[in-house]
Amino acid sequence: MGTVDTIVHLVYLACATCFVIGLHLMNTPATARRGNQVSAAGMAAAVLATAVLLVRDQAVTVGALVALTAGTAVGTAAGLITARRVRMIAMPQLVSLFNAVGGGAAALIAVAEAIEHADRLAALPLQTTLTVVLDVAIGGVTFTGSLIASGKLAGTVPGRPIAVPARRVIMTVLTAGSAVLAVLFLTGRGGVAALAGITAAALVGGVLATLPIGGADMPVVISLLNACTGTAVAMAGFVLGSTPLIIAGALVGAAGAILTKLMADAMNRPVRAILAGGYGTGDEHPTGPAGGAGPVREIAVDDAALQLAYAGKVVIVPGYGLAAAQAQHEVVALARALTDRGVEVSYGIHPVAGRMPGHMNVLLAEADAPYPELKDLEEINPQFGRTDVVLVVGANDVTNPAARRPGNAVSGMPILDVDKARSVIVIKRSLGHGYAGIDNELYTDPKTAMLFADAKAGLTALIAGVHAYAA
């Protein structure tokens, strides 16, 4: 091994260290930005080190170098522009698109490698051919599955479960056919045609696997697809013999798998039940207070502001309605106004609030909410018993007391125990259902008052009311 090879391998080792450190820093909102920067720096160094090897070994032609440079420039520009311009409400579907890009790119690597060695596939080691098959299968499912998930989140595909006739039969046939084609490919008899069949089956399988999954399970689906993307990238690393790809893909795959398990536990639903589909609805947008199962108590803005202004402790519970109204800055401004009056304020965040893992944390961090005030489910639940007012903004299923009873769609799901507070104010446009498709029993609780308004407009009015009492 020459000097350049030694240096490159040391750089790869440093890059792997950056990936691990970056992932660790993402554990908390306070260091998450730094974690992203460390991981990005590691990947940039890995790309540069690989480029040095390619140039030294003259492994790329001038045309290929131009294409790689142009592709990198276009991808970088597209990523920067998209990340800066995308609305926070659209972040989940953007993440799904990133998953699709990662899975699709990994599958293309395997296909390209197979085409390049089409005349001697039988002579390739089993490690290479097996990882090619796994890469294509996982990457193909991830690509189309992520596109469908992104469409459901964006509203271009209905968010409700979509039943496909004979879905299980089709999935069984695709799986069995892929297994036969995989055996043919691995034994050197199927060639590129067998791999093409596996690719087609994977692409169709991704669509069929995601269509029946309803909106309520989308946070878990995003995590699962993220894990699949990482696994596909790791397989691509084995195909190419690229250490950074293997390590980065393995980290993403492992982190995504762990997060999937945590999210499924937070919904009290096994992953197999989520993959079976049929749970959850699309967004419901009734325009008025009607639609609930029982009488509710409405509250005027002035009365709500009075309760908040003279409370000793307030907990704010954000949900998807906050993101939909892009009202994160208003809710943080309200919290600051209350803090200035000496009110103790914190945020109670459910793991599956919003459309993706950490959606509410990212939303509030964007508005510069103090990190110590962001409390997760286990940390905030014991505090509700001594809370004067809970302000729920757009959250639905994650606050539904029906979860404590058997026999309904949210039974057993850990919820935020907001009904244990002395008083609850809910800002919501209507009494429409959440993604689970059932009424929220919190709304008919005698201690709950409903402020029917768009989240941004309602919070703005509350800020003005709190300031008026401070004058």
Phi, psi and omega per residue, in radians:
M1 nan 2.195 -3.105
G2 -1.377 3.112 -3.118
T3 -1.091 -0.756 -3.124
V4 -1.096 -0.754 3.135
D5 -1.080 -0.708 3.132
T6 -1.100 -0.784 -3.137
I7 -1.101 -0.758 -3.134
V8 -1.093 -0.732 3.122
H9 -1.143 -0.626 3.075
L10 -1.167 -0.669 3.081
V11 -1.106 -0.745 3.094
Y12 -1.040 -0.706 3.114
L13 -1.113 -0.724 3.092
A14 -1.122 -0.655 3.123
C15 -1.117 -0.762 3.112
A16 -1.062 -0.691 3.098
T17 -1.097 -0.701 3.101
C18 -1.085 -0.696 3.130
F19 -1.080 -0.793 -3.112
V20 -1.149 -0.798 3.141
I21 -1.115 -0.742 3.131
G22 -1.069 -0.734 3.117
L23 -1.117 -0.670 3.112
H24 -1.138 -0.709 -3.124
L25 -1.170 -0.392 3.133
M26 -1.342 0.017 -3.138
N27 -1.161 -0.491 -3.100
T28 -2.248 2.561 -3.138
P29 -1.016 -0.560 -3.064
A30 -1.138 -0.516 -3.087
T31 -2.020 0.061 -3.062
A32 -1.087 -0.715 -3.136
R33 -1.080 -0.751 3.112
R34 -1.125 -0.651 3.102
G35 -1.072 -0.742 3.079
N36 -1.067 -0.730 -3.121
Q37 -1.146 -0.741 3.130
V38 -1.110 -0.790 3.135
S39 -1.114 -0.730 3.128
A40 -1.119 -0.690 3.101
A41 -1.104 -0.712 3.101
G42 -1.084 -0.754 3.134
M43 -1.172 -0.686 3.097
A44 -1.066 -0.749 3.115
A45 -1.121 -0.679 3.123
A46 -1.123 -0.716 3.113
V47 -1.114 -0.775 3.140
L48 -1.120 -0.729 3.135
A49 -1.110 -0.699 3.103
T50 -1.138 -0.682 3.105
A51 -1.086 -0.682 3.099
V52 -1.060 -0.765 3.124
L53 -1.110 -0.751 -3.126
L54 -1.091 -0.738 -3.139
V55 -1.192 -0.749 -3.123
R56 -1.102 -0.740 -3.099
D57 -1.482 0.010 -3.102
Q58 0.888 0.768 -3.072
A59 -1.502 -0.091 3.121
V60 -2.268 2.520 3.069
T61 -1.419 2.976 3.118
V62 -1.076 -0.716 3.125
G63 -1.096 -0.728 3.122
A64 -1.150 -0.664 3.130
L65 -1.130 -0.713 3.098
V66 -1.104 -0.744 3.139
A67 -1.117 -0.745 3.127
L68 -1.114 -0.752 3.136
T69 -1.112 -0.785 -3.136
A70 -1.125 -0.762 3.129
G71 -1.078 -0.728 3.120
T72 -1.107 -0.740 -3.129
A73 -1.140 -0.783 -3.138
V74 -1.131 -0.780 3.136
G75 -1.097 -0.729 3.124
T76 -1.103 -0.804 3.140
A77 -1.103 -0.766 3.139
A78 -1.098 -0.727 3.133
G79 -1.123 -0.772 -3.135
L80 -1.123 -0.800 -3.105
I81 -1.137 -0.786 -3.120
T82 -1.106 -0.803 -3.096
A83 -1.109 -0.579 -3.113
R84 -1.424 -0.549 -3.033
R85 -1.634 -0.387 -3.053
V86 -1.148 2.412 3.071
R87 -1.290 2.660 -3.117
M88 -1.064 -0.565 3.117
I89 -1.129 -0.440 -3.107
A90 -1.640 0.040 -3.113
M91 -1.055 -0.720 3.127
P92 -1.030 -0.776 3.132
Q93 -1.203 -0.502 3.061
L94 -1.170 -0.716 3.085
V95 -1.069 -0.709 3.102
S96 -1.104 -0.677 3.089
L97 -1.136 -0.692 3.078
F98 -1.076 -0.705 3.072
N99 -1.039 -0.757 -3.135
A100 -1.090 -0.771 3.136
V101 -1.072 -0.784 -3.142
G102 -1.104 -0.821 3.129
G103 -1.135 -0.743 3.132
G104 -1.135 -0.730 3.131
A105 -1.109 -0.735 3.130
A106 -1.089 -0.737 3.130
A107 -1.131 -0.689 3.129
L108 -1.102 -0.624 3.102
I109 -1.047 -0.797 -3.135
A110 -1.129 -0.754 3.130
V111 -1.087 -0.784 3.140
A112 -1.084 -0.702 3.128
E113 -1.120 -0.701 3.127
A114 -1.155 -0.730 3.133
I115 -1.126 -0.712 -3.118
E116 -1.095 -0.591 -3.109
H117 -1.908 0.518 -3.056
A118 -1.033 -0.559 -3.073
D119 -1.445 -0.105 -3.135
R120 -2.504 0.659 3.130
L121 -1.088 -0.615 -3.111
A122 -1.152 -0.398 -3.109
A123 -1.527 -0.182 -3.124
L124 -1.258 2.557 3.120
P125 -1.128 2.683 -3.121
L126 -1.027 -0.593 3.140
Q127 -1.022 -0.684 -3.119
T128 -1.280 -0.862 -3.094
T129 -1.153 -0.646 3.136
L130 -1.154 -0.754 3.128
T131 -1.208 -0.504 3.053
V132 -1.104 -0.807 -3.141
V133 -1.097 -0.828 -3.135
L134 -1.101 -0.692 -3.135
D135 -1.083 -0.818 -3.132
V136 -1.144 -0.745 -3.099
A137 -1.149 -0.876 -3.105
I138 -1.219 -0.754 -3.132
G139 -1.120 -0.689 3.134
G140 -1.144 -0.786 3.103
V141 -1.084 -0.742 -3.138
T142 -1.111 -0.712 -3.092
F143 -1.062 -1.005 -3.090
T144 -1.284 -0.614 3.107
G145 -1.085 -0.708 3.135
S146 -1.202 -0.625 3.108
L147 -1.139 -0.724 3.107
I148 -1.146 -0.746 3.121
A149 -1.071 -0.727 3.117
S150 -1.114 -0.695 3.108
G151 -1.127 -0.684 3.096
K152 -1.108 -0.731 -3.126
L153 -1.198 -0.629 -3.108
A154 -1.432 -0.258 -3.137
G155 1.612 -0.034 3.094
T156 -1.331 -0.394 2.993
V157 -2.052 2.337 -3.117
P158 -0.924 2.364 -3.109
G159 -1.300 -0.289 -3.131
R160 -1.275 2.811 3.039
P161 -1.063 2.283 3.141
I162 -1.899 1.962 -3.119
A163 -1.351 2.301 3.093
V164 -1.897 2.125 -3.129
P165 -0.974 2.354 3.096
A166 1.010 0.555 -3.087
R167 -1.021 -0.808 -3.084
R168 -1.138 -0.658 3.110
V169 -1.127 -0.783 3.141
I170 -1.095 -0.767 3.135
M171 -1.099 -0.676 3.115
T172 -1.123 -0.781 3.127
V173 -1.095 -0.764 3.134
L174 -1.094 -0.745 -3.137
T175 -1.129 -0.807 -3.141
A176 -1.128 -0.748 3.120
G177 -1.092 -0.717 3.110
S178 -1.109 -0.672 3.123
A179 -1.105 -0.739 3.119
V180 -1.127 -0.800 3.132
L181 -1.104 -0.642 3.115
A182 -1.111 -0.732 3.108
V183 -1.089 -0.760 3.114
L184 -1.072 -0.745 -3.125
F185 -1.154 -0.760 -3.095
L186 -1.187 -0.480 3.118
T187 -1.583 0.081 3.051
G188 1.388 0.296 -3.087
R189 -1.912 -0.293 -3.074
G190 -1.602 -0.550 3.141
G191 1.149 -2.792 -3.104
V192 -1.140 -0.520 3.141
A193 -1.071 -0.737 3.114
A194 -1.102 -0.714 3.127
L195 -1.141 -0.636 3.096
A196 -1.107 -0.685 3.091
G197 -1.114 -0.726 3.100
I198 -1.096 -0.719 3.133
T199 -1.076 -0.813 -3.133
A200 -1.094 -0.743 3.134
A201 -1.104 -0.699 3.140
A202 -1.138 -0.729 -3.141
L203 -1.109 -0.767 3.103
V204 -1.168 -0.702 3.139
G205 -1.067 -0.657 3.110
G206 -1.077 -0.690 3.112
V207 -1.175 -0.844 -3.091
L208 -1.153 -0.531 -3.119
A209 -1.316 -0.488 -3.023
T210 -1.697 -0.556 -3.097
L211 -0.984 -0.725 -3.083
P212 -1.349 -0.057 -3.093
I213 -1.528 2.233 -3.083
G214 -1.486 3.001 -3.068
G215 -1.062 -0.507 -3.098
A216 -1.112 -0.457 -3.094
D217 -1.687 0.051 -3.049
M218 -1.018 -0.706 3.100
P219 -1.001 -0.686 3.133
V220 -1.246 -0.684 -3.134
V221 -1.093 -0.723 3.123
I222 -1.070 -0.748 3.111
S223 -1.094 -0.755 -3.125
L224 -1.130 -0.763 3.114
L225 -1.145 -0.586 3.065
N226 -1.104 -0.718 3.081
A227 -1.102 -0.695 3.113
C228 -1.131 -0.695 3.098
T229 -1.048 -0.823 3.125
G230 -1.056 -0.718 3.131
T231 -1.136 -0.726 3.110
A232 -1.099 -0.704 3.112
V233 -1.126 -0.708 3.097
A234 -1.084 -0.726 3.085
M235 -1.082 -0.697 3.089
A236 -1.092 -0.617 3.074
G237 -1.096 -0.685 3.082
F238 -1.164 -0.673 3.133
V239 -1.078 -0.763 -3.090
L240 -1.537 -0.208 -3.043
G241 1.218 0.611 -3.093
S242 -1.788 1.947 -3.138
T243 -1.074 -0.802 -3.139
P244 -1.043 -0.674 3.135
L245 -1.153 -0.710 3.140
I246 -1.091 -0.827 -3.094
I247 -1.170 -0.823 -3.126
A248 -1.089 -0.781 3.136
G249 -1.117 -0.711 3.135
A250 -1.124 -0.695 3.125
L251 -1.126 -0.798 3.136
V252 -1.133 -0.751 3.140
G253 -1.091 -0.783 -3.138
A254 -1.158 -0.787 3.136
A255 -1.088 -0.727 3.122
G256 -1.138 -0.658 3.124
A257 -1.167 -0.743 3.119
I258 -1.117 -0.764 -3.140
L259 -1.124 -0.668 3.101
T260 -1.035 -0.790 3.123
K261 -1.084 -0.748 3.142
L262 -1.124 -0.723 -3.135
M263 -1.188 -0.702 3.106
A264 -1.108 -0.714 3.094
D265 -1.099 -0.655 -3.135
A266 -1.148 -0.384 3.103
M267 -1.787 -0.047 -3.098
N268 0.973 0.716 3.120
R269 -2.294 2.189 3.087
P270 -1.149 2.627 -3.113
V271 -1.035 -0.640 -3.135
R272 -1.092 -0.594 3.107
A273 -1.240 -0.613 3.107
I274 -1.139 -0.770 -3.141
L275 -1.174 -0.467 3.103
A276 -1.182 -0.417 3.065
G277 1.371 -3.011 3.072
G278 1.509 0.139 -3.093
Y279 -2.051 2.363 3.056
G280 1.676 2.826 -3.107
T281 -2.166 3.135 2.969
G282 -1.483 -3.098 3.085
D283 -1.108 2.482 3.018
E284 -2.016 2.317 -3.067
H285 -2.237 1.058 3.004
P286 -1.069 2.716 -3.030
T287 -1.775 -0.108 -3.088
G288 -2.383 -3.100 -3.120
P289 -1.164 -0.389 -3.063
A290 -1.147 2.745 3.058
G291 2.177 -0.155 -3.126
G292 -1.487 3.075 -3.086
A293 -1.650 -0.161 -3.088
G294 -2.751 3.126 -3.126
P295 -1.199 2.525 3.089
V296 -2.221 2.822 3.141
R297 -1.888 2.070 3.097
E298 -1.523 2.759 -3.131
I299 -2.368 2.503 3.078
A300 -1.417 2.753 -3.112
V301 -1.043 -0.748 -3.103
D302 -1.085 -0.715 3.141
D303 -1.191 -0.684 3.114
A304 -1.135 -0.754 3.122
A305 -1.095 -0.654 3.123
L306 -1.098 -0.794 3.126
Q307 -1.045 -0.766 -3.110
L308 -1.189 -0.742 -3.053
A309 -1.129 -0.563 -3.074
Y310 -1.888 0.316 3.077
A311 -1.463 2.698 3.051
G312 -1.549 -0.618 -3.135
K313 -2.445 2.269 3.135
V314 -2.206 2.353 3.024
V315 -2.040 2.225 3.124
I316 -1.770 2.225 -3.138
V317 -1.959 1.832 -3.134
P318 -1.500 2.647 3.087
G319 -2.506 -2.978 -3.063
Y320 -1.075 -0.532 3.114
G321 -1.035 -0.563 3.075
L322 -1.139 -0.767 3.137
A323 -1.174 -0.719 -3.113
A324 -1.074 -0.615 3.137
A325 -1.523 -0.068 -3.076
Q326 0.910 0.824 -3.040
A327 -1.837 0.385 -3.100
Q328 -1.121 -0.628 -3.133
H329 -1.221 -0.623 3.132
E330 -1.193 -0.701 -3.110
V331 -1.197 -0.617 3.091
V332 -1.222 -0.652 3.094
A333 -1.110 -0.690 3.097
L334 -1.121 -0.756 3.128
A335 -1.062 -0.692 3.127
R336 -1.173 -0.686 3.118
A337 -1.087 -0.681 3.116
L338 -1.233 -0.698 3.119
T339 -1.081 -0.686 3.114
D340 -1.082 -0.423 3.103
R341 -1.546 0.024 3.135
G342 1.603 0.153 3.118
V343 -1.394 2.380 3.056
E344 -1.409 2.096 -3.058
V345 -2.129 2.391 3.012
S346 -2.547 2.915 -3.123
Y347 -1.999 2.250 3.079
G348 -1.733 2.000 -3.003
I349 -2.037 2.092 3.088
H350 -1.438 2.515 -3.098
P351 -1.004 -0.550 -3.096
V352 -1.910 0.338 3.044
A353 -1.209 2.342 -3.101
G354 1.604 -2.742 -3.016
R355 -1.948 -0.080 3.116
M356 -2.689 2.821 3.129
P357 -1.019 2.270 3.102
G358 1.351 0.185 -3.082
H359 -0.995 -0.822 -3.099
M360 -1.216 -0.627 3.110
N361 -1.084 -0.786 3.124
V362 -1.124 -0.732 -3.122
L363 -1.033 -0.844 -3.103
L364 -1.269 -0.598 3.099
A365 -1.116 -0.626 3.105
E366 -1.065 -0.580 -3.132
A367 -1.598 0.185 3.078
D368 1.133 0.649 3.007
A369 -1.191 2.382 -3.137
P370 -1.042 2.237 -3.077
Y371 -1.005 -0.680 -3.139
P372 -1.090 -0.336 -3.128
E373 -1.457 -0.189 -3.129
L374 -1.495 1.945 -3.064
K375 -1.989 2.373 3.084
D376 -1.469 -3.133 -3.026
L377 -0.984 -0.880 -3.076
E378 -1.155 -0.553 -3.092
E379 -1.401 -0.612 -3.031
I380 -1.564 -0.499 -3.062
N381 -0.995 -0.738 3.124
P382 -1.141 -0.254 -3.075
Q383 -1.563 -0.264 -3.061
F384 -1.112 -0.551 -3.131
G385 -1.103 -0.418 3.114
R386 -1.963 0.401 3.131
T387 -1.712 2.321 -3.136
D388 -1.308 -0.847 -3.106
V389 -2.392 2.306 2.953
V390 -1.857 2.242 3.098
L391 -1.869 1.893 -3.140
V392 -1.677 2.159 -3.096
V393 -2.050 1.616 3.018
G394 1.441 -0.127 3.122
A395 -1.375 2.487 -3.087
N396 -2.240 -1.393 -3.035
D397 -1.045 -0.580 -3.052
V398 -1.309 -0.064 3.091
T399 -2.076 0.150 -3.012
N400 -1.428 1.988 3.134
P401 -1.077 -0.258 3.115
A402 -1.054 -0.333 3.137
A403 -1.113 -0.362 -3.124
R404 -1.445 -0.133 3.132
R405 -1.916 2.552 3.078
P406 -1.345 2.835 2.986
G407 1.628 0.254 3.081
N408 -2.412 3.082 -2.990
A409 -1.152 -0.407 -3.104
V410 -1.939 0.201 -3.104
S411 -0.961 2.278 3.090
G412 1.473 -0.155 -3.136
M413 -1.275 2.233 3.066
P414 -1.071 2.270 -3.110
I415 -2.144 2.933 2.993
L416 -1.380 2.159 -3.031
D417 -1.412 0.978 -3.065
V418 -1.167 -0.452 -3.097
D419 -1.254 -0.081 3.101
K420 -1.557 -0.111 3.097
A421 -1.328 2.899 -3.119
R422 -1.190 -0.576 -3.098
S423 -2.640 2.545 -3.139
V424 -2.272 2.298 3.026
I425 -2.066 2.227 -3.115
V426 -1.999 2.120 3.017
I427 -1.676 2.058 -3.093
K428 -2.722 2.584 -3.139
R429 -1.226 -0.508 -3.072
S430 -2.815 -3.064 3.052
L431 -1.658 0.368 -3.130
G432 -1.046 2.718 -3.118
H433 -1.191 2.780 2.939
G434 -1.499 -2.875 -3.084
Y435 -1.181 -0.424 3.130
A436 -1.273 -0.271 3.053
G437 1.398 0.369 3.127
I438 -2.228 2.803 3.116
D439 -1.202 2.567 3.076
N440 -1.585 1.993 -3.098
E441 -1.181 -0.271 3.108
L442 -1.074 -0.597 -3.017
Y443 -1.186 -0.412 3.121
T444 -1.737 0.100 3.072
D445 -1.190 2.342 -3.113
P446 -1.001 -0.483 -3.117
K447 -1.497 -0.014 -3.115
T448 -1.726 2.353 3.063
A449 -2.096 2.356 -3.090
M450 -1.757 2.216 3.029
L451 -1.909 1.706 -3.063
F452 -1.376 1.910 -3.117
A453 -2.961 2.763 2.921
D454 -1.074 2.498 -3.041
A455 -1.002 -0.770 -3.108
K456 -1.140 -0.803 -3.132
A457 -1.157 -0.742 -3.135
G458 -1.116 -0.745 3.138
L459 -1.190 -0.673 3.103
T460 -1.067 -0.733 3.111
A461 -1.144 -0.672 3.118
L462 -1.155 -0.675 3.094
I463 -1.045 -0.806 3.130
A464 -1.080 -0.706 3.135
G465 -1.143 -0.733 3.122
V466 -1.112 -0.746 3.119
H467 -1.120 -0.604 3.136
A468 -1.128 -0.658 3.122
Y469 -1.280 -0.375 3.132
A470 -1.443 -0.307 -3.081
A471 -1.270 nan nan
